[in-house]
Amino acid sequence: MTAHPSTLRIAPNSIEAEQAVLGGLLVSPQSFERVAALISEQDFYRRDHQLIFRAIGEMDARGAIPDQVTMAEWFVEQKLDEMIGGADYILDLWKTTCSAANILTYARIVAEKAKLRRVIDGCTRVIELAFDPKGRSADDVVDGAIGGLMAMQRHHANVEWTLNQAVKMAYGEIVKAQDNGGKLPGYPTGLTKLDEHLGGLHRSDLTVIGARPSMGKTALLFGMAFEAAKSGIPVGIISGEQPAVQLGMRMLALASDVNSSRMRNASLEEGDWRRISEGLTACNGLPIKILDRSAPTLAEVMRTARRWRREGALSALYVDYLQRIEAPGEKGYERVAAVAKGLKTIARDMDIPVVALAQVKREVELRADKRPRMGDMCDSSEIEKEADQILTLYRDDYYEPNSPDKGTAEILIDKNRHGETAFCRVAWHARTMRFADLEPGWRRKEPEREVQPAETAPRRARPVPVKASGRDAAASTA
């Protein structure tokens, strides 16, 4: 059965716009750099137009001027002169173009038609794969389809710049930051000193926080997510360690300032119910999405993040924790490397900040100084490469109950791709599992010293008084 002629459709294209672009480049060769930032050789529908655009590009790279003579020589050298019908067609393009004033407008039309053709090609491949998945699961087919469509959004992102362009873009960012009235350029963490050092959490960055268990790294992560959501930023949380109900309990403790242990143990005090009600009101409507999976795969994390982003529900992603995510690889370091690269890919491709927790090696406990460093994270080499910022968290009172730093925590910025490394101290409120800024005027408490009893001479026995006789009493009276 053959298709009716009326059902056959030609792929989207604009021959007139392609001719206008090529003619404009022949008239104004200096426009090639700006045009090449919008379209590539493959964006032209006709094969001869692709070759002409390639020839102009190669001449531009050599510093030669494309005209009827040089272009004809190029096609002869490449043995492609028959592909364009000789030099006459090039001459026609040059003659029929009066000006290159609108060349960028025509280039955008060419780019738009090319994108529509890629959509058609991509959807056709998906349909064919759905009919014959070749052993792939339905989720893998869907992931491939979504990934391919999202890649089209990045197809023409410029990847080559001159230094002049780069510094102009940097200057624009400086001006934008100043025009913002001194507001934080990135997303807030909720900790003033940390925000001062980092400038907040920046889009396309991967930030990793490493600590030993019970240091409060999950509390730090959830606190950052809560603060961002309060600012109206759509947040996604990948909770591989704690179920959603426990995460909700932590968020409620943050919002209500009620002791989380009392909430869990049914030992609420007077006034707690009112604060819990206020906390519920504060949490209501916060833009937070949660993936509650004990050991999510990297593919699932990427698929979920794409869907949230597509729905407009994701501008920052928080992951608890990196080593908990399953990924391909026979050895632990291979899996961690794949997850680190995958999280960085999410940050770059979706243009969002990604914050991930990481476990620290047990060997740290054997050192005199138990403060973790960048190299102490489990399978750290690939994490060190991929992360833009690496923070480590330490609480001295976990090891020394009478520590002068009791009730505080140390955050070390061990790697900072955008600035210098730094150290900041923050307050730790254990009852609500919350980190906060230190109170003004905070000072380290001097360690309490045990008072040793003073050494004294043995007590001498007191003499026992003897009752005086009458004669002695009279004598003493006299």
WOGIGI-V409392 format. One record per residue. N is the residue number from 0. RES is the residue in one small letter. OMEGA is omega in radians with two decimals (* if undefined). Layout:
BEGIN
n=N res=RES omega=OMEGA
n=N res=RES omega=OMEGA
END
This chain:
BEGIN
n=0 res=m omega=-3.10
n=1 res=t omega=-3.13
n=2 res=a omega=3.08
n=3 res=h omega=-3.09
n=4 res=p omega=-3.09
n=5 res=s omega=-3.13
n=6 res=t omega=3.11
n=7 res=l omega=-3.09
n=8 res=r omega=3.11
n=9 res=i omega=3.14
n=10 res=a omega=-3.12
n=11 res=p omega=3.10
n=12 res=n omega=3.04
n=13 res=s omega=-3.14
n=14 res=i omega=-3.12
n=15 res=e omega=3.13
n=16 res=a omega=3.11
n=17 res=e omega=3.12
n=18 res=q omega=3.14
n=19 res=a omega=3.12
n=20 res=v omega=-3.11
n=21 res=l omega=3.09
n=22 res=g omega=3.11
n=23 res=g omega=3.12
n=24 res=l omega=3.07
n=25 res=l omega=3.12
n=26 res=v omega=-3.07
n=27 res=s omega=-3.08
n=28 res=p omega=-3.11
n=29 res=q omega=3.13
n=30 res=s omega=-3.01
n=31 res=f omega=-3.09
n=32 res=e omega=-3.12
n=33 res=r omega=3.13
n=34 res=v omega=-3.11
n=35 res=a omega=3.07
n=36 res=a omega=-3.10
n=37 res=l omega=-3.06
n=38 res=i omega=3.08
n=39 res=s omega=-3.12
n=40 res=e omega=-3.08
n=41 res=q omega=-3.12
n=42 res=d omega=3.12
n=43 res=f omega=-3.08
n=44 res=y omega=-3.12
n=45 res=r omega=-3.11
n=46 res=r omega=-3.14
n=47 res=d omega=3.10
n=48 res=h omega=3.07
n=49 res=q omega=-3.11
n=50 res=l omega=3.12
n=51 res=i omega=3.13
n=52 res=f omega=3.09
n=53 res=r omega=-3.14
n=54 res=a omega=3.13
n=55 res=i omega=3.14
n=56 res=g omega=3.14
n=57 res=e omega=3.09
n=58 res=m omega=3.11
n=59 res=d omega=3.13
n=60 res=a omega=3.13
n=61 res=r omega=-3.09
n=62 res=g omega=3.12
n=63 res=a omega=3.14
n=64 res=i omega=3.13
n=65 res=p omega=3.04
n=66 res=d omega=-3.06
n=67 res=q omega=-3.07
n=68 res=v omega=-3.08
n=69 res=t omega=-3.14
n=70 res=m omega=3.13
n=71 res=a omega=3.12
n=72 res=e omega=-3.13
n=73 res=w omega=-3.11
n=74 res=f omega=3.10
n=75 res=v omega=3.13
n=76 res=e omega=-3.12
n=77 res=q omega=-3.10
n=78 res=k omega=-3.12
n=79 res=l omega=-3.04
n=80 res=d omega=3.14
n=81 res=e omega=-3.11
n=82 res=m omega=-3.09
n=83 res=i omega=3.11
n=84 res=g omega=3.09
n=85 res=g omega=-3.06
n=86 res=a omega=-3.07
n=87 res=d omega=-3.10
n=88 res=y omega=3.10
n=89 res=i omega=3.11
n=90 res=l omega=3.11
n=91 res=d omega=3.11
n=92 res=l omega=-3.12
n=93 res=w omega=-3.09
n=94 res=k omega=-3.05
n=95 res=t omega=3.13
n=96 res=t omega=-3.12
n=97 res=c omega=-3.03
n=98 res=s omega=3.07
n=99 res=a omega=-3.06
n=100 res=a omega=-3.08
n=101 res=n omega=-3.02
n=102 res=i omega=-3.14
n=103 res=l omega=3.08
n=104 res=t omega=3.11
n=105 res=y omega=3.13
n=106 res=a omega=3.11
n=107 res=r omega=3.09
n=108 res=i omega=3.10
n=109 res=v omega=-3.14
n=110 res=a omega=-3.13
n=111 res=e omega=3.13
n=112 res=k omega=3.13
n=113 res=a omega=3.12
n=114 res=k omega=3.10
n=115 res=l omega=3.11
n=116 res=r omega=3.12
n=117 res=r omega=3.08
n=118 res=v omega=3.13
n=119 res=i omega=3.14
n=120 res=d omega=-3.12
n=121 res=g omega=3.13
n=122 res=c omega=3.09
n=123 res=t omega=3.11
n=124 res=r omega=3.13
n=125 res=v omega=3.13
n=126 res=i omega=3.12
n=127 res=e omega=-3.14
n=128 res=l omega=3.10
n=129 res=a omega=3.08
n=130 res=f omega=-3.13
n=131 res=d omega=-3.03
n=132 res=p omega=3.11
n=133 res=k omega=3.07
n=134 res=g omega=3.13
n=135 res=r omega=3.08
n=136 res=s omega=3.12
n=137 res=a omega=3.12
n=138 res=d omega=3.12
n=139 res=d omega=3.10
n=140 res=v omega=3.13
n=141 res=v omega=3.12
n=142 res=d omega=3.13
n=143 res=g omega=-3.14
n=144 res=a omega=-3.13
n=145 res=i omega=3.13
n=146 res=g omega=3.13
n=147 res=g omega=3.13
n=148 res=l omega=3.11
n=149 res=m omega=3.11
n=150 res=a omega=3.12
n=151 res=m omega=3.12
n=152 res=q omega=-3.09
n=153 res=r omega=-2.96
n=154 res=h omega=-3.06
n=155 res=h omega=3.06
n=156 res=a omega=-3.09
n=157 res=n omega=-3.14
n=158 res=v omega=-3.14
n=159 res=e omega=-3.11
n=160 res=w omega=2.96
n=161 res=t omega=3.10
n=162 res=l omega=3.13
n=163 res=n omega=3.11
n=164 res=q omega=-3.10
n=165 res=a omega=-3.12
n=166 res=v omega=3.07
n=167 res=k omega=3.09
n=168 res=m omega=3.12
n=169 res=a omega=3.11
n=170 res=y omega=3.11
n=171 res=g omega=3.11
n=172 res=e omega=3.11
n=173 res=i omega=3.14
n=174 res=v omega=-3.13
n=175 res=k omega=3.13
n=176 res=a omega=3.12
n=177 res=q omega=3.12
n=178 res=d omega=-3.13
n=179 res=n omega=3.07
n=180 res=g omega=3.13
n=181 res=g omega=3.12
n=182 res=k omega=-3.12
n=183 res=l omega=3.13
n=184 res=p omega=3.13
n=185 res=g omega=3.13
n=186 res=y omega=-3.04
n=187 res=p omega=3.03
n=188 res=t omega=-3.08
n=189 res=g omega=-3.14
n=190 res=l omega=-2.98
n=191 res=t omega=-3.10
n=192 res=k omega=3.13
n=193 res=l omega=3.10
n=194 res=d omega=3.12
n=195 res=e omega=-3.12
n=196 res=h omega=-3.06
n=197 res=l omega=-2.99
n=198 res=g omega=-3.06
n=199 res=g omega=3.11
n=200 res=l omega=-3.01
n=201 res=h omega=3.10
n=202 res=r omega=3.14
n=203 res=s omega=-3.13
n=204 res=d omega=2.98
n=205 res=l omega=3.11
n=206 res=t omega=-3.13
n=207 res=v omega=3.12
n=208 res=i omega=-3.11
n=209 res=g omega=3.10
n=210 res=a omega=3.02
n=211 res=r omega=3.10
n=212 res=p omega=3.08
n=213 res=s omega=3.07
n=214 res=m omega=-3.14
n=215 res=g omega=-3.08
n=216 res=k omega=3.09
n=217 res=t omega=3.08
n=218 res=a omega=3.12
n=219 res=l omega=3.14
n=220 res=l omega=-3.12
n=221 res=f omega=3.08
n=222 res=g omega=3.08
n=223 res=m omega=-3.13
n=224 res=a omega=-3.14
n=225 res=f omega=-3.13
n=226 res=e omega=3.12
n=227 res=a omega=-3.13
n=228 res=a omega=3.10
n=229 res=k omega=3.11
n=230 res=s omega=3.12
n=231 res=g omega=-3.12
n=232 res=i omega=3.10
n=233 res=p omega=-2.99
n=234 res=v omega=3.00
n=235 res=g omega=3.12
n=236 res=i omega=3.02
n=237 res=i omega=-3.06
n=238 res=s omega=-3.14
n=239 res=g omega=-3.06
n=240 res=e omega=-3.08
n=241 res=q omega=3.09
n=242 res=p omega=-3.05
n=243 res=a omega=-3.10
n=244 res=v omega=3.10
n=245 res=q omega=3.08
n=246 res=l omega=3.11
n=247 res=g omega=3.10
n=248 res=m omega=3.12
n=249 res=r omega=-3.14
n=250 res=m omega=3.14
n=251 res=l omega=3.08
n=252 res=a omega=3.10
n=253 res=l omega=-3.05
n=254 res=a omega=-3.04
n=255 res=s omega=-3.07
n=256 res=d omega=3.08
n=257 res=v omega=3.14
n=258 res=n omega=-3.07
n=259 res=s omega=3.11
n=260 res=s omega=3.11
n=261 res=r omega=3.12
n=262 res=m omega=-3.11
n=263 res=r omega=-3.02
n=264 res=n omega=3.11
n=265 res=a omega=3.12
n=266 res=s omega=-3.11
n=267 res=l omega=3.12
n=268 res=e omega=3.13
n=269 res=e omega=-3.13
n=270 res=g omega=-3.13
n=271 res=d omega=-3.11
n=272 res=w omega=3.12
n=273 res=r omega=3.14
n=274 res=r omega=3.09
n=275 res=i omega=3.09
n=276 res=s omega=3.09
n=277 res=e omega=3.10
n=278 res=g omega=3.08
n=279 res=l omega=3.12
n=280 res=t omega=-3.14
n=281 res=a omega=-3.12
n=282 res=c omega=-3.07
n=283 res=n omega=3.10
n=284 res=g omega=3.10
n=285 res=l omega=-3.06
n=286 res=p omega=-3.12
n=287 res=i omega=3.04
n=288 res=k omega=-3.09
n=289 res=i omega=2.95
n=290 res=l omega=-3.10
n=291 res=d omega=-3.13
n=292 res=r omega=-3.01
n=293 res=s omega=3.12
n=294 res=a omega=-3.09
n=295 res=p omega=3.05
n=296 res=t omega=3.10
n=297 res=l omega=3.13
n=298 res=a omega=3.13
n=299 res=e omega=3.11
n=300 res=v omega=-3.13
n=301 res=m omega=3.13
n=302 res=r omega=-3.14
n=303 res=t omega=3.14
n=304 res=a omega=3.10
n=305 res=r omega=-3.11
n=306 res=r omega=3.11
n=307 res=w omega=-3.13
n=308 res=r omega=3.14
n=309 res=r omega=3.14
n=310 res=e omega=-3.12
n=311 res=g omega=-3.06
n=312 res=a omega=-3.10
n=313 res=l omega=3.00
n=314 res=s omega=3.07
n=315 res=a omega=-3.08
n=316 res=l omega=-3.13
n=317 res=y omega=-2.98
n=318 res=v omega=3.11
n=319 res=d omega=-0.01
n=320 res=y omega=-2.94
n=321 res=l omega=-3.09
n=322 res=q omega=-3.14
n=323 res=r omega=-3.09
n=324 res=i omega=3.13
n=325 res=e omega=3.14
n=326 res=a omega=3.12
n=327 res=p omega=3.11
n=328 res=g omega=-3.12
n=329 res=e omega=-3.09
n=330 res=k omega=-3.08
n=331 res=g omega=-3.09
n=332 res=y omega=3.09
n=333 res=e omega=3.12
n=334 res=r omega=3.12
n=335 res=v omega=3.11
n=336 res=a omega=3.14
n=337 res=a omega=3.14
n=338 res=v omega=3.14
n=339 res=a omega=3.11
n=340 res=k omega=-3.14
n=341 res=g omega=3.13
n=342 res=l omega=3.09
n=343 res=k omega=3.09
n=344 res=t omega=3.08
n=345 res=i omega=-3.13
n=346 res=a omega=-3.10
n=347 res=r omega=-3.02
n=348 res=d omega=-3.11
n=349 res=m omega=3.11
n=350 res=d omega=3.12
n=351 res=i omega=2.99
n=352 res=p omega=3.06
n=353 res=v omega=3.12
n=354 res=v omega=-3.09
n=355 res=a omega=3.05
n=356 res=l omega=3.11
n=357 res=a omega=3.10
n=358 res=q omega=3.13
n=359 res=v omega=-3.08
n=360 res=k omega=3.14
n=361 res=r omega=-3.09
n=362 res=e omega=3.12
n=363 res=v omega=-3.10
n=364 res=e omega=-3.08
n=365 res=l omega=-3.11
n=366 res=r omega=3.04
n=367 res=a omega=3.05
n=368 res=d omega=-3.03
n=369 res=k omega=3.09
n=370 res=r omega=-3.11
n=371 res=p omega=3.06
n=372 res=r omega=-3.06
n=373 res=m omega=-3.10
n=374 res=g omega=-3.12
n=375 res=d omega=-3.14
n=376 res=m omega=-3.12
n=377 res=c omega=-3.13
n=378 res=d omega=-2.90
n=379 res=s omega=-2.96
n=380 res=s omega=-3.12
n=381 res=e omega=3.08
n=382 res=i omega=3.14
n=383 res=e omega=-3.12
n=384 res=k omega=-2.98
n=385 res=e omega=-3.03
n=386 res=a omega=3.04
n=387 res=d omega=3.03
n=388 res=q omega=3.04
n=389 res=i omega=3.12
n=390 res=l omega=3.02
n=391 res=t omega=-3.04
n=392 res=l omega=-3.10
n=393 res=y omega=3.03
n=394 res=r omega=-3.08
n=395 res=d omega=-3.09
n=396 res=d omega=3.03
n=397 res=y omega=-3.13
n=398 res=y omega=-3.10
n=399 res=e omega=-3.08
n=400 res=p omega=3.13
n=401 res=n omega=-3.12
n=402 res=s omega=3.06
n=403 res=p omega=3.12
n=404 res=d omega=-3.10
n=405 res=k omega=3.13
n=406 res=g omega=3.10
n=407 res=t omega=3.10
n=408 res=a omega=3.11
n=409 res=e omega=3.03
n=410 res=i omega=3.13
n=411 res=l omega=3.04
n=412 res=i omega=-3.00
n=413 res=d omega=3.05
n=414 res=k omega=3.14
n=415 res=n omega=-3.07
n=416 res=r omega=-3.08
n=417 res=h omega=-3.10
n=418 res=g omega=-3.08
n=419 res=e omega=3.04
n=420 res=t omega=-3.05
n=421 res=a omega=3.13
n=422 res=f omega=3.04
n=423 res=c omega=3.12
n=424 res=r omega=-3.13
n=425 res=v omega=3.11
n=426 res=a omega=3.11
n=427 res=w omega=3.12
n=428 res=h omega=-3.02
n=429 res=a omega=-3.04
n=430 res=r omega=3.08
n=431 res=t omega=-3.14
n=432 res=m omega=-3.03
n=433 res=r omega=2.99
n=434 res=f omega=-3.11
n=435 res=a omega=3.06
n=436 res=d omega=3.07
n=437 res=l omega=3.05
n=438 res=e omega=3.10
n=439 res=p omega=3.12
n=440 res=g omega=-3.13
n=441 res=w omega=3.09
n=442 res=r omega=3.10
n=443 res=r omega=3.10
n=444 res=k omega=3.08
n=445 res=e omega=-3.14
n=446 res=p omega=3.13
n=447 res=e omega=3.14
n=448 res=r omega=3.08
n=449 res=e omega=-3.12
n=450 res=v omega=3.14
n=451 res=q omega=3.11
n=452 res=p omega=-3.12
n=453 res=a omega=3.12
n=454 res=e omega=-3.12
n=455 res=t omega=3.11
n=456 res=a omega=3.12
n=457 res=p omega=-3.14
n=458 res=r omega=3.04
n=459 res=r omega=3.13
n=460 res=a omega=3.10
n=461 res=r omega=3.14
n=462 res=p omega=3.13
n=463 res=v omega=-3.11
n=464 res=p omega=-3.14
n=465 res=v omega=-3.11
n=466 res=k omega=-3.10
n=467 res=a omega=3.08
n=468 res=s omega=-3.10
n=469 res=g omega=-3.13
n=470 res=r omega=3.14
n=471 res=d omega=3.14
n=472 res=a omega=3.13
n=473 res=a omega=3.12
n=474 res=a omega=-3.12
n=475 res=s omega=-3.14
n=476 res=t omega=-3.04
n=477 res=a omega=*
END
